Amino acid sequence: ALIGAGLGFLWYNAYPAQVFMGDVGALALGGALGTMAIITRQELVLFIMGGVFVMETLSVILQVSYFKMTHGKRIFLMTPIHHHFEMKGWKETQVVVRFWIITIVLVLIGLSTLKIR
């Protein structure tokens, strides 16, 4: 069901996007991935392979914490971090392709850790 829903979403989300995934879909996908990682005892591998998602989350945590501690100063122009890059002048497609490249590298690193165990 997840594969079918994901393929249908990606089909209509190709540039220019006609459908957007909201929190309900994203949180359900994240929950399903987390559950599968826990069941297979591969939590660390999920953390490595999902590095872009971790980076996005950490950028928000850092921004909010720093903003509260410094009473209004910011680390990034905008969070999550993909918006920071857009504010710096990168095109949306540039951000997406570079995040794909980072994800591919992280997935290869994650797959290589499976052999170490």
Phi, psi and omega per residue, in radians:
A1 nan -0.712 3.138
L2 -1.137 -0.707 3.141
I3 -1.143 -0.789 3.129
G4 -1.095 -0.773 3.115
A5 -1.138 -0.704 3.137
G6 -1.129 -0.746 3.124
L7 -1.152 -0.723 3.087
G8 -1.086 -0.724 3.108
F9 -1.108 -0.825 -3.109
L10 -1.119 -0.585 3.133
W11 -1.052 -0.792 -3.105
Y12 -1.571 -0.134 3.123
N13 -1.662 -0.012 3.099
A14 -1.078 2.624 -3.068
Y15 -1.044 2.316 -0.176
P16 -1.358 2.378 -3.038
A17 -1.093 2.348 3.078
Q18 -1.825 -0.379 -3.082
V19 -2.313 2.413 3.089
F20 -2.059 2.464 3.107
M21 -1.546 2.205 3.115
G22 -1.580 -2.941 3.139
D23 -1.080 -0.624 -3.103
V24 -1.053 -0.824 3.134
G25 -1.227 -0.763 -3.104
A26 -1.153 -0.754 3.133
L27 -1.181 -0.629 3.089
A28 -1.140 -0.749 3.093
L29 -1.103 -0.778 3.108
G30 -1.090 -0.711 3.093
G31 -1.118 -0.715 3.120
A32 -1.140 -0.783 3.108
L33 -1.098 -0.753 3.116
G34 -1.099 -0.732 3.119
T35 -1.103 -0.774 3.117
M36 -1.103 -0.670 3.120
A37 -1.142 -0.703 3.134
I38 -1.189 -0.762 -3.138
I39 -1.073 -0.702 -3.125
T40 -1.578 0.047 -3.133
R41 0.989 0.778 -3.131
Q42 -2.140 0.715 -3.084
E43 -1.075 -0.721 -3.133
L44 -1.124 -0.698 3.134
V45 -1.116 -0.718 3.088
L46 -1.092 -0.703 3.120
F47 -1.066 -0.732 -3.139
I48 -1.232 -0.885 -3.085
M49 -1.144 -0.545 3.120
G50 -1.625 0.535 -3.070
G51 -0.997 -0.613 3.129
V52 -1.151 -0.723 3.114
F53 -1.151 -0.688 3.100
V54 -1.106 -0.772 3.129
M55 -1.075 -0.734 3.115
E56 -1.070 -0.802 -3.126
T57 -1.150 -0.805 -3.135
L58 -1.104 -0.588 3.122
S59 -1.107 -0.659 3.116
V60 -1.215 -0.768 -3.141
I61 -1.066 -0.799 3.124
L62 -1.080 -0.785 -3.105
Q63 -1.084 -0.832 -3.103
V64 -1.149 -0.770 3.139
S65 -1.093 -0.832 -3.129
Y66 -1.116 -0.711 3.133
F67 -1.052 -0.743 -3.128
K68 -1.256 -0.663 -3.103
M69 -1.255 -0.585 -3.082
T70 -1.773 0.107 3.114
H71 0.983 0.867 2.992
G72 2.100 -0.135 3.103
K73 -1.449 2.698 -3.089
R74 -2.183 2.642 3.035
I75 -1.533 -0.850 -3.106
F76 -1.853 2.747 3.085
L77 -1.131 -0.624 -3.132
M78 -2.825 2.580 3.071
T79 -2.142 2.769 -0.057
P80 -1.009 2.901 -2.926
I81 -1.066 -0.439 3.114
H82 -1.130 -0.519 3.069
H83 -1.247 -0.544 3.083
H84 -1.059 -0.792 3.139
F85 -1.156 -0.627 3.083
E86 -1.131 -0.701 3.113
M87 -1.171 -0.461 3.100
K88 -1.349 -0.122 3.079
G89 1.942 -0.017 3.094
W90 -1.259 2.508 3.047
K91 -1.311 2.684 -3.136
E92 -0.991 -0.726 -3.136
T93 -1.157 -0.576 3.082
Q94 -1.097 -0.810 3.133
V95 -1.068 -0.806 -3.097
V96 -1.080 -0.839 -3.102
V97 -1.138 -0.693 3.129
R98 -1.188 -0.641 3.070
F99 -1.191 -0.584 3.041
W100 -1.078 -0.788 -3.134
I101 -1.071 -0.801 3.103
I102 -1.054 -0.745 3.138
T103 -1.107 -0.746 3.119
I104 -1.045 -0.779 3.117
V105 -1.091 -0.778 -3.137
L106 -1.142 -0.650 3.096
V107 -1.129 -0.728 3.096
L108 -1.102 -0.702 3.082
I109 -1.118 -0.774 3.122
G110 -1.077 -0.735 3.107
L111 -1.140 -0.613 3.127
S112 -1.194 -0.482 3.109
T113 -1.250 -0.356 3.106
L114 -1.137 -0.585 -3.136
K115 -1.286 -0.499 -3.112
I116 -1.158 -0.634 -3.111
R117 -1.215 nan nan
